[in-house]
Amino acid sequence: MASRVVSHWAFQPAIVIALFVFALFAMPSIFDATWIHNFTQMATFSIVAASVGMLYGRVGLVSLGQVAPYGIGTWITVRLAFATDVPYPLLMIVGGIGAAVIGVLIGLPALRVSGLYLALVTLMLAVGVEIVLFQLKLPNGGSGFRGVAASLTAITPVRRPVFAETDVAYFRFAVVAAFIVFMVAVAFLATKPGRAWASVRQSEPSALASGIDITRYKLIAFGLAAFMAGVAGGLFAGHVQNSIGINQFNRQAALLLIAVVLMGGINSLWGALLAAFFAKIMLDFLTQNVIGHQFWNDFALTIFGIGLMINLIQTTKSMEKKGLLE
């Protein structure tokens, strides 16, 4: 049963090793600094995309609020990075735990709704977190607990791990972090929570009749997905260092996230990588680096909109066949 649960999520071992080794050793030699920067963003974003795919594809929870724990993880990690000397990887874990707590709190009121209503509730909660982050401001090296600099000249870059201070080293760190988070997700799917989520996804009444505590396992799913997004937030902060903005965690970012996840595929870790490629490589390449004309920017976004619409139609048809929609 466990193998069936993770069959669409887990990589084949040979492919995992080959891709992992290629990313760690070959890519820094093949690509220049600009591409390494883009691929670091891709590795970070793939974790957030995987968290959305886990909620939607494995549990059936349509959440538009994953940018909220992403932003919370970023804020906590950056705040502690300026305030303490704790090793950066530990700060990322603390940021993930803080985001997980918020994720569970978000999940509590959302448990009473499902489908479109759940999507709207989580989007509203994401907007609420966006407003809070806007008021708090992201720490950038200033004095005091909040650490907000009064001028541009006072802004201090977020410190990186001592073993990953260069861009290439940080890229490798991001690849390793993404790999570990992905394997944690696969481990959950291969054990009791994964089997419970599969049952809930297929039919909540049947799962309840089988003795599954639906509320408990939904909260576990919200917490795990938020933890993943929070860790990604810490990874993102160390990558961009001094160019973190609220716009990376706003409602537009939330809609883009669900769009690229649907386009990449919600039932596979490959889908998370494809989603990250679409958002951080393909879209940026089309709208910024190639043409730069507003017409082509709009054209690229239109292509994404069409892709999202097609995937929504296919997802709806699939859910209708399974009896999940009436």
C-alpha positions in Angstrom: 0.0 0.0 0.0 2.8 2.4 0.9 4.4 1.9 -2.5 1.2 2.8 -4.3 0.8 5.9 -2.1 4.2 7.3 -3.1 4.4 5.8 -6.6 3.6 9.2 -8.2 5.8 11.1 -5.8 9.0 9.2 -5.3 11.8 9.2 -7.8 13.6 6.1 -8.9 16.8 5.8 -6.9 19.0 5.8 -10.0 17.4 9.0 -11.3 17.7 10.6 -7.9 21.4 10.0 -7.6 22.1 11.0 -11.2 20.1 14.3 -10.9 21.6 15.0 -7.5 25.2 14.5 -8.6 24.6 16.5 -11.8 23.2 19.4 -9.9 25.9 19.5 -7.3 29.0 19.0 -9.5 28.2 19.5 -13.1 25.8 22.5 -13.2 28.3 24.9 -11.5 30.8 24.1 -14.1 28.4 24.3 -17.1 26.4 27.4 -16.2 27.5 31.0 -15.4 26.7 33.1 -12.3 23.3 34.3 -13.7 22.1 30.8 -14.3 23.3 29.6 -11.0 21.3 32.4 -9.4 18.2 31.3 -11.3 18.7 27.6 -10.4 19.1 28.5 -6.8 15.7 30.3 -6.9 14.3 27.2 -8.7 15.5 24.9 -6.0 14.0 27.1 -3.3 10.7 27.6 -5.1 10.4 23.8 -5.8 10.0 23.2 -2.0 7.1 25.7 -1.8 5.5 24.1 -4.9 5.9 20.6 -3.4 4.1 21.8 -0.3 1.1 23.0 -2.4 1.2 19.7 -4.4 1.1 17.7 -1.2 -2.0 19.5 0.1 -3.8 19.5 -3.2 -2.6 16.3 -4.9 -2.3 14.0 -1.9 -4.9 15.2 0.6 -7.3 17.1 -1.7 -7.0 20.4 0.2 -7.1 23.3 -2.3 -4.9 25.9 -0.5 -4.1 29.3 -1.9 -2.3 30.4 1.2 1.1 28.7 1.0 2.8 32.0 0.4 1.9 32.9 4.1 4.1 30.3 5.8 6.7 31.0 3.1 6.8 34.6 4.2 6.6 33.7 7.9 9.6 31.4 7.5 11.5 34.1 5.8 10.7 36.7 8.5 11.6 34.4 11.4 14.9 33.2 9.8 16.0 36.7 8.9 15.1 38.1 12.3 17.0 35.4 14.1 19.9 35.7 11.7 20.4 39.3 12.7 19.7 38.8 16.4 21.7 35.6 17.1 24.8 33.6 16.0 22.9 30.3 15.7 24.0 28.3 12.6 21.9 29.2 9.6 20.5 25.7 8.9 19.1 25.6 12.4 17.5 29.0 11.8 15.8 27.6 8.8 14.4 24.7 10.8 13.2 27.2 13.5 11.6 29.2 10.7 9.9 26.1 9.4 8.6 25.2 12.9 7.2 28.7 13.4 5.5 28.5 10.0 4.1 25.0 10.8 2.5 26.4 14.0 0.9 29.1 11.9 -0.1 26.5 9.3 -1.9 24.5 11.9 -3.7 27.6 13.2 -4.7 28.4 9.6 -5.9 24.8 9.2 -8.2 24.9 12.2 -10.8 27.3 10.8 -10.4 25.9 7.3 -11.4 22.4 8.3 -15.1 23.2 8.2 -15.0 24.0 4.5 -13.7 22.4 1.4 -13.1 22.9 -2.4 -13.6 26.5 -3.6 -14.5 27.7 -0.1 -11.3 26.3 1.3 -9.4 28.1 -1.4 -11.1 31.4 -0.6 -10.5 31.0 3.1 -6.8 30.2 2.7 -6.4 33.1 0.2 -8.0 35.5 2.7 -5.7 34.2 5.5 -2.7 34.7 3.1 -3.8 38.3 2.5 -4.0 38.8 6.3 -0.4 37.5 6.7 0.6 39.8 3.9 -0.8 42.8 5.7 0.9 41.8 9.0 4.3 41.4 7.2 3.8 44.8 5.6 3.3 46.4 9.0 6.2 44.5 10.7 8.6 45.1 7.8 11.3 42.5 7.0 14.4 42.9 9.1 17.4 44.2 7.1 20.1 44.9 9.6 18.8 48.0 11.5 19.0 48.4 15.3 16.5 47.1 17.7 14.6 43.8 17.7 12.8 44.4 14.4 16.1 45.4 12.8 14.6 47.7 10.1 17.2 50.0 8.7 16.3 53.7 8.4 18.1 54.3 5.1 19.3 52.3 2.1 23.0 52.7 3.2 22.2 51.0 6.5 20.9 47.8 5.0 22.9 44.8 5.9 22.8 41.5 3.8 21.4 38.4 5.5 24.3 36.2 6.6 24.7 32.8 4.9 26.1 29.6 6.4 29.9 29.7 6.8 30.2 26.8 4.4 28.0 28.4 1.7 29.0 32.0 1.5 29.7 32.1 -2.2 26.8 31.8 -4.8 28.0 28.4 -6.1 28.3 27.0 -2.5 24.9 28.4 -1.6 23.4 26.8 -4.8 24.7 23.4 -3.6 23.3 24.1 -0.1 19.9 24.9 -1.7 20.0 21.6 -3.7 20.8 19.6 -0.6 18.2 21.3 1.4 15.5 20.8 -1.2 16.5 17.1 -1.5 16.2 16.6 2.2 12.8 18.3 2.4 11.5 16.2 -0.5 12.6 13.0 1.2 10.9 14.1 4.4 7.7 14.5 2.4 8.1 11.1 0.7 8.7 9.5 4.1 5.4 10.9 5.4 3.6 9.6 2.3 5.1 6.2 2.7 3.9 5.8 6.3 0.6 6.0 8.1 -0.1 9.7 7.4 0.3 9.1 3.7 -2.1 6.2 3.7 -4.6 8.3 5.7 -4.3 11.2 3.3 -4.9 8.9 0.4 -8.1 7.7 2.0 -9.2 11.2 2.8 -8.5 12.3 -0.7 -10.6 9.5 -2.2 -13.6 9.8 0.2 -13.9 11.4 3.5 -17.0 9.4 4.6 -15.2 6.2 3.7 -12.1 7.3 5.6 -14.2 8.3 8.6 -15.9 4.9 8.5 -12.5 3.2 8.5 -11.7 4.9 11.8 -9.4 7.6 10.4 -9.2 10.8 12.4 -9.8 13.2 9.5 -9.2 16.3 11.6 -5.9 15.1 12.9 -4.5 14.1 9.6 -5.6 17.2 7.9 -3.9 19.3 10.5 -0.8 17.2 10.1 -0.9 17.9 6.4 -1.3 21.7 7.0 1.6 21.6 9.5 3.9 19.6 7.2 3.2 21.8 4.2 3.7 24.9 6.2 7.0 23.6 7.6 8.2 22.9 4.1 7.2 26.4 2.9 8.8 28.0 6.0 12.1 26.2 5.4 12.0 27.4 1.8 11.5 30.9 3.1 14.7 30.7 5.1 16.5 29.4 2.1 15.1 32.2 0.0 16.3 34.8 2.5 19.9 33.6 2.5 19.9 33.5 -1.3 18.6 37.1 -2.1 20.2 38.5 1.2 19.3 42.2 0.9 16.5 42.3 -1.8 13.7 40.7 0.1 10.3 42.3 -0.5 6.7 41.8 0.6 5.7 41.4 -3.1 7.2 37.9 -3.0 4.5 36.9 -0.5 1.5 38.8 -1.7 -1.8 37.6 -3.2 -0.4 37.8 -6.7 2.4 35.5 -5.7 -0.2 33.1 -4.2 -2.1 32.9 -7.5 1.0 32.4 -9.5 2.1 29.6 -7.2 -1.1 27.6 -7.6 -1.0 28.3 -11.4 2.4 26.9 -11.9 1.8 23.9 -9.5 -1.3 22.9 -11.6 0.7 23.3 -14.8 3.6 21.2 -13.4 1.4 18.5 -11.9 0.0 18.1 -8.4 0.7 14.3 -8.0 4.4 14.3 -8.5 7.7 15.7 -7.1 8.6 16.1 -10.7 5.6 18.4 -10.9 7.1 20.6 -8.2 10.3 20.9 -10.1 8.5 21.7 -13.3 6.4 24.3 -11.4 9.6 25.9 -10.1 11.1 25.8 -13.6 8.0 27.6 -15.0 8.0 30.3 -12.3 11.7 31.0 -11.9 13.3 30.1 -15.2 10.8 30.1 -18.0 8.6 33.1 -17.0 11.5 35.3 -15.9 13.4 34.4 -19.1 10.4 35.3 -21.3 9.4 38.5 -19.5 12.8 39.9 -18.6 15.8 38.5 -20.3 14.7 37.9 -23.9 12.4 40.6 -25.2 11.4 43.0 -22.5 8.6 44.5 -24.5 5.3 44.9 -22.7 3.5 43.0 -25.4 5.6 39.9 -25.0 5.4 40.2 -21.2 1.6 40.1 -21.5 1.9 37.3 -24.1 4.0 35.1 -21.8 1.5 35.6 -18.9 -1.4 34.8 -21.3 0.3 31.5 -22.1 0.5 30.7 -18.4 -3.2 31.6 -18.0 -4.2 29.3 -20.8 -2.1 26.5 -19.3 -3.8 27.0 -15.9 -7.2 27.0 -17.5 -6.5 23.7 -19.3 -5.2 22.1 -16.2 -8.2 23.3 -14.1 -10.5 21.8 -16.7 -8.6 18.5 -16.6 -8.6 18.4 -12.8 -12.3 19.1 -12.7 -13.1 16.3 -15.1 -10.9 13.9 -13.1 -12.6 14.9 -9.9 -16.0 14.4 -11.5 -15.1 10.9 -12.6 -14.0 10.0 -9.0 -17.3 11.4 -7.7 -15.5 14.2 -5.8 -17.6 16.8 -7.5 -21.4 16.9 -8.1 
